[in-house]
Amino acid sequence: MPTRPAGTGLNESNASPTGQRADRKLLLALIALLLLGLIVWRGWASWHARDVRMQAQAQASEQRIAALEQRLEALRRDQRAQTQRIQDAAATNRVLRDEVLGLSQRGALLEDSVSRLADSTRHAPQALRLDEVELLLSQGLQRLQIAADLDGTRRAYALAAGALQGVDDPRLLNLRQALAQERAALDGLGDGPRAQAAIRLDRFATALQKLPREAIDNATRRPAWQRALAPLIDVRPTAEAMALAPGERAAAETALQIDLNLARAAIERNDTSGFHAALDRVQAWLPRLWPQSPPLRQVRSELEALRAATLQPRLPELGSTLEQLRVLRNAGPVPVLTAPAPGDVTGAGQEESR
């Protein structure tokens, strides 16, 4: 049996617990490392699984969005197709409506033509008489508007009234009344506004010859120094700018007569603007030729009234007969109302009650 050296057992007994503790620590460290690796692996696995799930969800969302976009695009295509169909239908409806309107217009024209053919006023004598009446009324209206020939207008209207009396048609009763009213209005004009304006202008020119050429001396209003110097010096306001020299006064009077003649010529040719312009020039010459005085103010007021006068007659009834005649001839035939016989009164009453 072998023998161990002395002191060896003590060292082994002292080293064995230390080695065991080191082995335990190493084992614990390995276990801890294993646990840590397991925890890390499980964490990475769970993170990876969550990432995979998130990617799958994102792909599914993208697929759903793409499907929704496709459905929206399909709906837009359907909407555009429906809009195009609606527009085509509206265009077709417009075409059909235009065709229906054209047919109705053609029908109206046919009815108008038939009514014109059936109108009794468009046959032989009555048509000629109505044409004559229309021609006379048109000529009378043109003579009044263009040449202010009241006498010619009255003669034309009188001839039209005589021709209208020869047409036996109850529908012309209102036309005869309108013609009578228009003739009464023409008779009420007298000589006409142009003749009246010419007469008033002649009266105005005559009144100008009677105006005083010297200022009316009011001694109670003139200062004493003016009355003292009156035999030597004649004091006048500079604003009047009167033509005192004989040559200037003669030229001003000649210009005034020319303007009066121009006003008469404007009356003759029915030129309202020229008439007003001539009267304005006449008014400008008045303070150059005559001093301020009550007669001059009266003449000026007469000139203002003459300028406000009109050269054209203002008749609301003028042309109404011609317009009614044209409307009556363009209208369709109107049934003529005749008086019922004495024995037909009962029958007529029954028909009205029906």
Stockholm file with secondary structure:
# STOCKHOLM 1.0

chainA/1-354         MPTRPAGTGLNESNASPTGQRADRKLLLALIALLLLGLIVWRGWASWHARDVRMQAQAQASEQRIAALEQRLEALRRDQRAQTQRIQDAAATNRVLRDEVLGLSQRGALLEDSVSRLADSTRHAPQALRLDEVELLLSQGLQRLQIAADLDGTRRAYALAAGALQGVDDPRLLNLRQALAQERAALDGLGDGPRAQAAIRLDRFATALQKLPREAIDNATRRPAWQRALAPLIDVRPTAEAMALAPGERAAAETALQIDLNLARAAIERNDTSGFHAALDRVQAWLPRLWPQSPPLRQVRSELEALRAATLQPRLPELGSTLEQLRVLRNAGPVPVLTAPAPGDVTGAGQEESR
#=GR chainA/1-354 SS CCCCCTTHHHHHHHHHHHHHHHHHHHHHHHHHHHHHHHHHHHHHHHHHHHHHHHHHHHHHHHHHHHHHHHHHHHHHHHHHHHHHHHHHHHHHHHHHHHHHHHHHHHHHHHHHHHHHHHCGGGSHHHHHHHHHHHHHHHHHHHHHHHHCCHHHHHHHHHHHHHHHHTCCCGGGHHHHHHHHHHHHHHHTTTTCHHHHHHHHHHHHHHHHHTSCSSCCCCTTTSCHHHHHHTTTCCCCCTTTCCCCSHHHHHHHHHHHHHHHHHHHHHHHTTCHHHHHHHHHHHHHHHHHHSCSCHHHHHHHHHHHHHHHCCSSCCCTTTTHHHHHHHHHHHSCCCCCCCCCCGGGHHHHHHHHHC
#=GC SS_cons         CCCCCTTHHHHHHHHHHHHHHHHHHHHHHHHHHHHHHHHHHHHHHHHHHHHHHHHHHHHHHHHHHHHHHHHHHHHHHHHHHHHHHHHHHHHHHHHHHHHHHHHHHHHHHHHHHHHHHHCGGGSHHHHHHHHHHHHHHHHHHHHHHHHCCHHHHHHHHHHHHHHHHTCCCGGGHHHHHHHHHHHHHHHTTTTCHHHHHHHHHHHHHHHHHTSCSSCCCCTTTSCHHHHHHTTTCCCCCTTTCCCCSHHHHHHHHHHHHHHHHHHHHHHHTTCHHHHHHHHHHHHHHHHHHSCSCHHHHHHHHHHHHHHHCCSSCCCTTTTHHHHHHHHHHHSCCCCCCCCCCGGGHHHHHHHHHC
//
